[in-house]
Amino acid sequence: MAGHSKWKNIQRRKNAQDAKKGKIFMRHAKEIYTAAKEGGGDPDTNPALRVAVDKAKGDNMPNDNIDRAIKKATGTLDGASYEEITYEGYGPGGVAVIVQVLTDNKNRTAAEVRHAFKKNGGNLGENGSVSFMFDRKGYIVITNEDGSIDEDEISLEAIEAGADDIITEDGDYEIYTAPENFTDVCDHLRGSEYELEESEIALFPQTYSSPSEDDEKKMLNLIDMLEDSEDVQDIYHNLEESE
């Protein structure tokens, strides 16, 4: 996985995302709502909710917004009911794409996703058409800008907690886990006073695609169009971005 750092891609897109804070908060609210709806409103007993809340706090979402989403899910407040939908397809140049959404209007969302693919030379496929090309893993980033974290020490901590792999990428540590071990590893690292810059369960491509320059531009535009939708929660792809 070295050389294909998801974290570096995240960092490159931070500035653009910061301009969309309202939409980011809405996405977090939907994710918190769904997690609380399925597993209850207590993060201590609902790992999925704990992950969703941590991600929201990582983007500086106000506590009142988080509490409101949980209360809506548990029936304390009235609110919309959301449905999870996954779209799969190919972007320009044959790049595999998976789009995960949370929506209260699946017809509207389907039209938006279909339009984004069509406008940029992609096409949607059936469920399972590209998902076999991705692996589901826990993913944790710990930054080490000041060089104070010893690589051997954090590697031992992570592996003992149940991590599968740890990679050093430009001084930062990227830790990968099986989904079922993700919460335990996060809790262990926090308990050891490491600050988690990023933590999520995500999809990672088994191989990467390097399309032509023109197709890469279209693919990046497809991603931007999908990110503009408040219903889109996550976008996974196997694009190998050029320098």
LOPA-163925 format. One record per residue (C-alpha): x, y, z. Coordinates in steps of 0.05 Angstrom, whole numbers, padded with zeros to 5 digits, always signed. Example, Ala and Ser with C-alpha at 12.3 -4.5 7.8 and 13.67 -1.06 7.14 Angstrom:
2
+00246-00090+00156/+00273-00021+00143/
***
This chain:
243
+00000+00000+00000/+00060+00046+00007/+00059+00099-00047/-00017+00098-00049/-00029+00138+00014/-00103+00152+00024/-00084+00203+00077/-00044+00244+00027/-00104+00246-00019/-00147+00268+00040/-00098+00324+00056/-00098+00349-00016/-00173+00357-00014/-00178+00390+00054/-00180+00461+00029/-00237+00446-00019/-00275+00410+00034/-00267+00467+00084/-00307+00511+00036/-00365+00461+00043/-00369+00458+00119/-00445+00462+00120/-00450+00401+00074/-00397+00364+00114/-00437+00375+00178/-00500+00350+00144/-00463+00287+00122/-00438+00275+00192/-00508+00286+00220/-00536+00234+00174/-00482+00183+00191/-00493+00195+00266/-00568+00188+00256/-00561+00121+00220/-00512+00093+00271/-00556+00114+00330/-00619+00088+00295/-00588+00019+00286/-00548+00011+00350/-00575+00060+00401/-00556+00130+00423/-00499+00113+00472/-00430+00117+00439/-00401+00075+00496/-00443+00015+00475/-00449+00030+00401/-00381+00027+00365/-00409+00052+00299/-00438+00113+00333/-00372+00126+00369/-00335+00125+00303/-00386+00172+00271/-00383+00221+00330/-00306+00220+00329/-00306+00236+00254/-00355+00293+00265/-00313+00322+00322/-00252+00315+00278/-00285+00364+00230/-00304+00410+00288/-00378+00396+00284/-00413+00429+00344/-00435+00384+00401/-00507+00411+00395/-00510+00386+00323/-00485+00318+00344/-00534+00313+00402/-00592+00334+00356/-00576+00279+00306/-00575+00227+00361/-00640+00252+00391/-00674+00249+00322/-00652+00177+00314/-00675+00155+00382/-00743+00189+00376/-00731+00247+00423/-00737+00296+00365/-00777+00291+00301/-00736+00286+00237/-00728+00256+00168/-00716+00182+00158/-00654+00165+00118/-00638+00105+00074/-00569+00078+00058/-00555+00064-00016/-00491+00043-00051/-00478+00057-00125/-00424+00022-00165/-00396+00037-00233/-00338+00059-00276/-00312+00129-00285/-00274+00154-00347/-00217+00110-00367/-00246+00049-00332/-00234+00075-00261/-00275+00034-00211/-00320+00077-00168/-00364+00063-00107/-00410+00117-00080/-00444+00110-00012/-00503+00156+00003/-00553+00170+00058/-00616+00201+00031/-00688+00217+00048/-00705+00220-00026/-00674+00163-00066/-00702+00187-00133/-00668+00255-00125/-00603+00223-00105/-00604+00171-00160/-00614+00226-00212/-00556+00267-00183/-00508+00208-00183/-00528+00185-00252/-00520+00255-00280/-00449+00262-00251/-00427+00196-00282/-00459+00211-00350/-00431+00282-00354/-00360+00257-00343/-00359+00196-00388/-00373+00144-00335/-00429+00094-00327/-00465+00061-00268/-00466-00014-00261/-00502-00067-00221/-00489-00080-00147/-00425-00121-00143/-00398-00097-00209/-00336-00065-00177/-00340-00079-00102/-00301-00144-00110/-00241-00099-00128/-00240-00067-00058/-00224-00091+00012/-00259-00065+00074/-00209-00044+00128/-00201-00001+00189/-00156+00059+00176/-00121+00103+00228/-00072+00161+00218/-00026+00188+00272/+00017+00247+00251/+00088+00256+00276/+00106+00326+00253/+00153+00339+00312/+00185+00270+00309/+00168+00254+00381/+00135+00187+00367/+00182+00127+00365/+00166+00082+00305/+00183+00017+00341/+00142+00035+00401/+00079+00055+00363/+00086-00006+00318/+00088-00052+00378/+00028-00017+00410/-00013-00022+00346/+00003-00095+00332/-00010-00115+00404/-00078-00080+00401/-00097-00121+00339/-00074-00080+00279/-00055-00117+00215/-00004-00069+00188/+00029-00001+00201/+00062+00041+00147/+00106+00102+00155/+00089+00153+00102/+00129+00219+00104/+00136+00214+00179/+00062+00198+00191/+00037+00130+00213/-00019+00096+00175/-00049+00037+00212/-00093-00016+00180/-00139-00064+00218/-00192-00116+00205/-00260-00081+00212/-00277-00123+00274/-00213-00100+00309/-00218-00026+00290/-00253-00001+00354/-00206-00039+00400/-00144-00012+00365/-00171+00060+00367/-00188+00054+00441/-00120+00024+00457/-00082+00079+00420/-00123+00134+00452/-00111+00102+00520/-00037+00105+00505/-00045+00180+00493/-00036+00179+00417/-00077+00231+00380/-00115+00200+00321/-00114+00249+00263/-00160+00205+00221/-00199+00141+00238/-00250+00106+00196/-00272+00040+00167/-00265+00047+00092/-00257+00011+00025/-00187+00004-00005/-00174-00016-00078/-00134-00079-00090/-00103-00049-00152/-00099+00021-00181/-00117+00050-00249/-00075+00102-00286/-00119+00132-00341/-00098+00184-00392/-00089+00256-00371/-00156+00275-00402/-00193+00218-00367/-00160+00235-00301/-00186+00306-00306/-00256+00280-00321/-00250+00232-00262/-00231+00287-00214/-00289+00328-00240/-00335+00269-00227/-00310+00265-00155/-00322+00340-00146/-00393+00335-00173/-00409+00276-00127/-00379+00313-00067/-00425+00371-00081/-00485+00327-00064/-00506+00331+00009/-00530+00259+00003/-00462+00230-00015/-00426+00204+00047/-00365+00170+00017/-00333+00160-00051/-00283+00104-00063/-00243+00094-00127/-00179+00063-00153/-00153+00124-00189/-00077+00131-00186/-00070+00207-00186/-00011+00235-00225/+00036+00283-00192/
***
